[in-house]
Amino acid sequence: MFIIHWPYFPTLPQIYTLPPAAPAAYPMYRGLAKLVGMEVIETGDTIWDEFETLQENWEAYDFFYFHVKATDTAGEDGDFNRKVQVLEEIDSLIPALLRLQPEVFVITGDHSSPSALSGHSWHPVPFALYSTTCISDEISEFTERALVRGSLGRFPAQDAMLLSMGHAQKLAKYGA
């Protein structure tokens, strides 16, 4: 008989004192969400299903983790056209999401998976943050090359949540 001891991770509610949720269909992301203290919301198998679940639960949570596995899969398969198709599908959801008036809206990835390499890579991960507290820049496209020139430039991934919380005005005042 094996006894499994899960490693201790402080949860998102413990660290950021906000109720997080994940409308996740893919099993690995459901498990990840549970591990860090998110409520996993039952949803269907498509991007649209997950987005509808997010909309239906919008008022109940302060943070949503919305992961799209299809972009990663297309990159790993070396299928550039499919990756573009999935990104365009995600792009079509953004106007409806913005109508929900999020305090902060972030588009990013957990790693690069360029279709030219058919796998994960060392390349920078695009990160776009929208908020009424953002300083706008001149970037008008969501690509690895374009976003490196944006106002955020390149930064360590561990700063992503602090940037998001700061733009949501959820951090304690810093300085005098």
C-alpha positions as CSV (number, residue, x, y, z in Angstrom):
1,M,0.0,0.0,0.0
2,F,1.3,3.4,-0.9
3,I,0.6,6.5,1.1
4,I,0.8,9.7,-1.0
5,H,1.7,12.9,0.7
6,W,1.0,16.0,-1.4
7,P,3.7,18.7,-1.2
8,Y,2.6,21.7,0.7
9,F,1.8,24.7,-1.5
10,P,0.4,27.9,-0.1
11,T,-2.9,28.4,-1.9
12,L,-4.0,31.4,-3.9
13,P,-6.7,32.3,-1.3
14,Q,-4.0,32.2,1.4
15,I,-1.6,34.4,-0.5
16,Y,-3.9,36.8,-2.2
17,T,-7.1,36.6,-0.2
18,L,-9.3,36.2,-3.2
19,P,-11.7,33.5,-4.3
20,P,-10.2,31.8,-7.4
21,A,-11.9,29.4,-9.8
22,A,-11.0,27.4,-12.8
23,P,-13.5,26.3,-15.5
24,A,-11.1,23.7,-16.7
25,A,-11.9,20.6,-18.9
26,Y,-8.4,19.2,-19.2
27,P,-7.5,16.9,-16.3
28,M,-4.0,18.2,-15.6
29,Y,-5.2,21.8,-15.3
30,R,-8.1,20.7,-13.1
31,G,-5.5,19.0,-10.8
32,L,-3.2,22.0,-10.8
33,A,-6.1,24.3,-10.0
34,K,-7.1,22.1,-7.0
35,L,-3.5,21.9,-5.8
36,V,-3.3,25.7,-5.5
37,G,-6.7,26.1,-3.9
38,M,-8.9,27.1,-6.8
39,E,-12.4,25.8,-7.0
40,V,-12.7,23.7,-10.2
41,I,-16.0,24.4,-11.9
42,E,-17.6,21.6,-14.0
43,T,-17.6,22.5,-17.7
44,G,-17.8,21.1,-21.1
45,D,-14.9,20.1,-23.4
46,T,-14.7,23.1,-25.7
47,I,-13.2,26.6,-25.4
48,W,-16.7,27.9,-25.8
49,D,-18.0,25.6,-23.0
50,E,-15.3,26.8,-20.6
51,F,-16.0,30.5,-21.5
52,E,-19.7,30.1,-21.0
53,T,-19.0,28.5,-17.6
54,L,-16.8,31.5,-16.7
55,Q,-19.5,33.9,-17.7
56,E,-22.1,32.0,-15.6
57,N,-19.9,32.1,-12.5
58,W,-18.4,35.6,-13.0
59,E,-20.0,37.2,-9.9
60,A,-18.9,34.4,-7.6
61,Y,-15.2,34.7,-7.9
62,D,-12.4,37.4,-8.0
63,F,-9.9,35.4,-10.1
64,F,-10.4,32.9,-13.0
65,Y,-7.8,30.6,-14.4
66,F,-8.8,29.9,-18.0
67,H,-6.3,27.6,-19.8
68,V,-6.6,26.7,-23.4
69,K,-4.8,23.4,-24.2
70,A,-5.5,23.5,-27.9
71,T,-2.9,26.1,-28.7
72,D,-0.2,24.0,-27.0
73,T,-1.4,20.8,-28.8
74,A,-1.3,22.5,-32.2
75,G,2.3,23.8,-31.5
76,E,3.4,20.3,-30.3
77,D,1.9,18.8,-33.5
78,G,3.7,21.4,-35.7
79,D,0.4,22.5,-37.0
80,F,0.8,26.3,-37.6
81,N,-2.6,26.7,-39.3
82,R,-4.5,25.0,-36.4
83,K,-2.6,27.1,-33.9
84,V,-3.7,30.3,-35.7
85,Q,-7.3,29.0,-35.9
86,V,-7.4,28.3,-32.1
87,L,-5.9,31.8,-31.4
88,E,-8.5,33.4,-33.6
89,E,-11.2,31.5,-31.7
90,I,-9.9,32.8,-28.4
91,D,-9.6,36.3,-29.9
92,S,-13.3,36.2,-30.8
93,L,-14.1,35.7,-27.1
94,I,-12.3,38.8,-25.9
95,P,-15.1,41.4,-26.6
96,A,-17.6,39.3,-24.6
97,L,-15.0,39.0,-21.8
98,L,-14.4,42.7,-21.7
99,R,-18.1,43.4,-21.5
100,L,-17.9,41.6,-18.1
101,Q,-15.6,44.5,-17.1
102,P,-12.8,42.7,-15.5
103,E,-10.5,44.7,-13.2
104,V,-7.6,43.0,-14.9
105,F,-7.4,40.8,-18.0
106,V,-4.2,38.8,-18.7
107,I,-3.3,36.8,-21.8
108,T,-0.2,34.7,-21.4
109,G,1.0,31.1,-21.6
110,D,2.8,28.6,-19.4
111,H,5.5,28.1,-22.0
112,S,6.3,28.6,-25.6
113,S,5.4,25.8,-28.0
114,P,6.2,27.1,-31.5
115,S,4.8,25.0,-34.3
116,A,8.1,25.3,-36.2
117,L,9.7,23.2,-33.4
118,S,6.8,20.9,-32.7
119,G,7.4,21.2,-29.0
120,H,8.1,23.3,-26.0
121,S,10.9,25.8,-26.2
122,W,13.0,28.3,-24.4
123,H,11.4,31.3,-26.1
124,P,9.9,34.2,-24.1
125,V,6.2,33.7,-23.3
126,P,4.0,36.6,-24.5
127,F,2.2,38.5,-21.7
128,A,-0.5,41.1,-22.3
129,L,-2.2,42.8,-19.4
130,Y,-5.3,45.0,-19.8
131,S,-6.6,47.2,-17.0
132,T,-7.9,50.7,-16.6
133,T,-4.8,51.4,-14.6
134,C,-2.4,50.3,-17.4
135,I,-0.2,52.7,-19.2
136,S,-0.8,52.1,-22.9
137,D,1.9,51.4,-25.3
138,E,2.2,51.2,-29.1
139,I,1.9,47.4,-29.4
140,S,-1.1,46.4,-31.6
141,E,-0.4,42.7,-32.1
142,F,-0.1,39.7,-29.8
143,T,3.2,38.1,-30.8
144,E,6.4,37.1,-29.0
145,R,8.4,39.7,-30.9
146,A,5.8,42.5,-30.5
147,L,5.2,42.1,-26.8
148,V,8.9,42.1,-25.9
149,R,8.8,45.8,-27.1
150,G,5.8,46.6,-25.0
151,S,5.7,48.6,-21.9
152,L,6.2,45.5,-19.7
153,G,9.1,44.2,-21.7
154,R,10.6,40.9,-20.4
155,F,10.2,40.1,-16.7
156,P,10.4,37.0,-14.5
157,A,7.3,34.9,-14.5
158,Q,7.0,35.2,-10.7
159,D,6.1,38.9,-11.1
160,A,3.0,38.2,-13.2
161,M,0.6,37.8,-10.2
162,L,2.0,40.9,-8.5
163,L,1.6,42.9,-11.7
164,S,-2.0,41.7,-12.0
165,M,-2.8,42.3,-8.3
166,G,-1.3,45.8,-8.5
167,H,-3.3,46.7,-11.6
168,A,-6.4,45.4,-9.7
169,Q,-5.5,47.7,-6.9
170,K,-5.4,44.8,-4.5
171,L,-1.9,45.4,-3.0
172,A,-1.2,47.3,0.1
173,K,0.2,50.8,-0.4
174,Y,4.0,50.8,-1.0
175,G,6.2,53.6,0.1
176,A,5.6,56.9,1.9
